[in-house]
Amino acid sequence: MHVTIDWIHLATLVGGVQGFLLAGALAAHRSNRTANRLLAALVATFTIYLLQEVYYSAGLVRVYPHFFGISYPLPWVFGPLGYLYAVCASDRSRRLRARDAAHFAPLIIVLIAGSSIYLMSGADKIALFDRLQSGDAPTVIRALEPSKYLSGIVYSLLTIAHLRYHRRRIRDSYSSTERVNLLWLLWLSAAVAAIWLLAIAVDVASTLPIPLPSHHDDLVSFAIALLVYAIGYMGLRQPEIFRYDGPAAPPPSESDSPPATLADRADADAPIGRYERSGLGDAEAVALKESLITLMTRERPYRDPDLTLPDLAERLGTTPHKLSAVLNGELSQTFYDFVNSYRVEEVRRRLAKADSRNQNLLTLAMDAGFASKSTFNQVFKKQTGQTPSAYRQASAG
């Protein structure tokens, strides 16, 4: 049989081949293995989907009909795999749990509902393919199709919501987020969501009495191929996102405490203190705050661009959990904002000195602990209301 494919199907085929290579590379990647294996599985499902599209477009279904329908259940897998990848990539200690299998319940339902199709003879599968090409889909397929789009959109929104939540959490542990940012994961989630919207638009447009481009049915496959190319370019370069959660101090057991007095019982009925959950008393919180400010002023640990919450807690002889509670309760700041406020003040002090007028602003920023020009500009303007350049000019005047 002579098989010919056009450029869009060739691009799809190349994307599928690259997907297989990328899936193998991700599965073998040593760092954060759970996340990388999930991404490998996601890329593998993309690959099978792309290759099956080429299989249909090239007419191979009539030569090898028993491969018909292999890729049909995969759209119900895209969402769960993408979501679980985001969860595990944002927390290297996260492992797959038994309850995670619930995300794949729709896949099982689709497989059971379509089992009669998979058991068809080759001739019957070719006949069904011809029916689908003419727009005459069986009832079971018409019933399943809306849930495919619903699954894709819901999981895209869940993934983006998780990443936005974790992005806020990062600022509680890192003073510089350049190496641990979530831009790659947010980009991937937004791209997948856009592909789902494109698929819905193409599906709706095909039911309308309007002229459509010749390759409108292939737009979704081409978009997935582009996504695979992009993952191949960026995926292996994504830094890990570590999570630092300090365990809360356990409350003292009743057996270790003296018998309660009437005053103790009255205290027990009082409202819970704001540091109760961290095991930190109000007096200890104030003392820790003073020690923190003294350390920041005298030793200037903020000049280390890689300073993290656990690093600073260790220098103070406390736990990350207690230090975070003091930052939030006493100073109303995240760790990120707290440390960078000292960095901004360091730059402002340097700019006030005559000998710094000829120094490069980026040099001053790096000396103060900033890890990039973009972060320096953003944080400086947020805290002063001016860009660094405008502030320098105003100071000089």
N, C-alpha and C positions, 0 to 999 in steps of 0.2 A: 504494500500500500504506500502511495506517495503522500507524504504529509508536508503541508506548508503552513507557516504561521506568520502573521504580520508583526510589525514592530512592537505593538503594545503587548502582544502575547510573548514576544521574545524578551521584552523587559521583565515581564512577569516570571518567565522561566528562569532568567538569570537571578532574579530576586529569590526564587525558590531554592536554587542551587546555593546561593550565598547563605540563605537561611540554614541549610543543613550544616554548612561549615561553621557558621556562627553558633548554632546550638551545641555542636561538639566542643567548641572552644569555651563557651560559657559553662558547660557541665564540668569541664576539667579545671576551671578556675579555682584556685585554692582559697581565696578570701571570701568570707560570707557565703559558704557553699549552699546553704538552703536557698537564699535569695537568687543566686546565680543559676541554680538548677531549675528554679521556678521560671526564671526568664528564659532558660534554655527550652523548657517545655512550651512556653508561650511562643517562642520563635519557631519551634518545631511544628506547632499547630498552624501557625501562619504559613509555613512552608508547604505542608500537606494541602492546605486550602488553595494556595497559589498553583501548585502542580496539578491539582485536580481541575482547576479552571483551564489550564493549557490542555489537559486531557480532553475536556469537552470541546473546546474551540478547535482543536486539531482533528476532531472526528474520531479520536481513538476509542470512544465509547462503543462504536460499532465493531471494533476489532477485539477489544478487551472489555466486554460489557460487565464482567463481574466486579470491576473496580467502581462501578456506578454507585454514587451515593456515599462514598467513604467520608467525604469532607462535610456532608450535610450537618452532622451534630456539632461540628467544631465551633460555630459561633456561640454556642452555649458554654463553651470552655474559655473563650477569650476573656470574658469579664472576671470570672473567679480567679484565673491564673494571674491576671494583671493586678487584681486587688491584693492577693496573697503575696505577690512579688513586692509590692509597695510596702506592705506591712513588715515583711522580713528584711527588706533592704534598709528600712529605717530603724531596725533594731537587730543587731547582729546576734543577740542571744535568743531571738525568736526561733522556735522550731515548729514544724507542722504538728498539729494535734489531731486527735481522733475527731473532734467536733468540726474541724475544717472540712471534713468530707461532706458535710451538709451543703456546702457551696456547689457541689457537683450533682445534687439530687435532680435538678432539671435535665442534666445530661442523661441520667439513667432513664428518666421518663421519656425523653426523646428516643433513646435507643429501643426501649420497649415498644413505644408506639410505632416505630418504623421497622420493627423486626420482620414483619411480613414482606416488606419491600426487599430487605436484604436476602431473604430466602427465595426470592423469585429466580426463575431460570434466566439465562442470558437473553433469550428472545423476548421474554416479558419485560426485562429491564430496558431493552432498546425501545420497546413499544411505549413504556412509561416515559422514557426520555423524549420521544416524539410528542407525546401528549403535553408534557411540560413546555416544550418549545412552542407549542401552539396556544399556550395559556390555559390549558385544561388541567389544573392541578387536582390531585385526589383530596378528599375531605380532610384526611389526617394532616396533610401538609398545610392546607389552608388554615387549619385550627392551630397548628404549631407556630406558624410564621410570626404572628404578633408578639408571642412570648420571647422570640429571639431578639427583637429590637428592644423590648422592655428590659430584658436581662442586660443587654449591652449598655443602655443608658443608665440604668440603676447602678450597675457596678462602676461605671465611669464616674458618676457622682459620688459614690461611696469612697472610691480611691482618692479623688481630689479632696474630699472632706477630711480623710485621714491624713493626707499630706499637709493640708493647711493646719490641722491640729498639731502635727509633729513639728512643723516649722516654728510654731510658737514655743514648743518644748525645747528646741535647740537653743533658743536664746536664753534659756535657764541654765545652760551648761557650758556654752562656748562664748568666748569674747570675740572670736573671729569665725565667721561662718563660711568663708570662701571654699574651704576644703571639705566641708560637710553640708553644703547646701542641697536643697531638694529640687533645684531647677530641672535637672535631668528627668526626675520622676514626674514632676508636674508637666513638663513638656510631653513626655510619653503619654500620660493620662489624657492631656488635652488633645493630642493627636488621635488617640483611639476614639475619644468622644466625637471628634470631628468626622472620623470615618463612619461611625454609626449614624450620625446625622446625614451624611452623604448617602449612605445605604437606604435610609428611610426616604430621602428625597427622590432617589432613583426609582425606588419601588412605587412610590405614589405617582411619580411622573409617568411611569409605564402604564398606569391605568387610565390616564387622561387622553382625550382625543387631540393630542398636539404632536407636531413633528419633533422627533428627538434625534440627537447626533448618532452617527452610525455605530459608535463604540460606547454608547451610554451604559450598556450592561457590563462593560469591562472596567468602568471607572473605579469601582470599589476595589477590585483586584489590583488595579494599578496603584491605587492609594496605599494598599497594604504592602505592595512591593516596595514603594518609596519608604514606608515605615521600616521595613526590614533593612533597606540600605542605610537608613539613618541609625538604626540600632547597631548595625555593624560598625559604623563610624564612631559612635559615641559610647555605646554600651559598656565596653571593656575599660573605658577611661573614667567611669563614674566612681568617685571616691566613696568609701563606706561611710555610713552615718551611724556613729556610735551613740549609745544611750547610756547616761549615767543616772541611775536611780539608787539613791541611798536608802537602805531599809530604815523605817521609823524605829525609834527606840522603844522597846517593849515596856509597857507599864509595869510598875512594881507589883508583885503578887501580894495578895492579902496575908498570906502566911508569914511574909517577911516584915509586915507592918505591926506596930504596937496597937493595942486595942483603941478603937475610935472613941474620942471624947465628944461631948456635946458640941464643942466648937468645930471639931472635924466634921460632924454630921451636918452642921450649918453650912460649912464650906462645900460639902458635897452637893448641897442643893443649889449652890450659886451657879451662875452661867459658866459654861466652859470657856476657858481662856483661849485667846487666838492662837497660842502655840501648843495647845493641848495635843494635837495630832502628831506633832514632831517630837514630843517628849521634852520640850524646851520651855523653861519657866520664864516669866517676864523679866526677872532680874538677870538671868543668864543671857537673855536676848539682848538686853541693853549693854551688858558687859561685852558680849560678842561683837556687837555693833561698834563699840569704841575700839576694841582690838583690831577690827577690820579696817577702820578708818586710819588708825595709827600705822598699821602695816602698809596700807596703800600710800600713805604720805611719806613714810620714812624709807621703805625699801623699793617702792615703785615697781611692784611685780607686773603691773599693767603693760610695761614696756616689752614683755614677752608676747609676741603675736599669737602664740599657741596656748596661752593661759586658759585653763579650763576650771570649772567649778570644783572638781575634786582636787586639782592642784592647789588652789587657794585654800580650800578647807584643810588640807594636810598641813599647810604652813601655819594655819591658825590653831591646829590641834583639835579640830572638830570634824563633824561629818558633813558631807554635801547636803544632806537633807536639812540639817539645822541651819547651815549657812544660807540655803535657799529660803528657808522660812524667815530669817532675819532680813534678807534683801527684800522680800515681798512685804513683810509685816512692818518693819521699822523704816525702810527706805522707799517702799512702793516702787521698786525697780526690778527688772529682770537682771540677771547676771550680765548679759550682753550690754544693756544700756548703762549699768553701773560702771563696768570697766571702761567702756568707751567714753564715758563722761570725763574720766581722769585723763584719757588720752587727748581729748579735745582741750582740756585745761592745760595740759603739757604743751601742746602746740601754741596755744594762746600766750602762755608765759614766754615761750621762745620768741614769738613774733614781737613781743613787747620790748625785747632787748635789741639794742642797736647793732650788735654783731651778727644778728641773724637775718638782716635785711637782704643780704646777697645770697642767702642759702635757698636752695630749691624747696618748694613747699612739700613735694613728695618725700624728700629726704627728711624733713622735719616730721612728717607723718609716720614714716617708717621707724624713725628713732623713738617716737612716742608709743609704738606698738601696733600701728595699723598695718594690715597685711595687704591692702590693695588701695589704689587711688580712688576707685569707685566708692568703696565703703567709707573712706576718709571724707570724700566730698559729701556723701549722703548724710553721714552722722554729724559732721561739722555744721552743715546747713540746718539740720534739724534742731541742734542745740543752740546755735547762735542766730539763726535767721538769715545768715549770709553765707555765700560761698567762701572758701578759704581765700581766694584771690581778692574778692571784694572786701573781706575783713582786713586783709593785709593793707590794701590801699587806704581804707578808712583809718586804720591805726597809724599809718605813715603820715596821713594828713593832719 
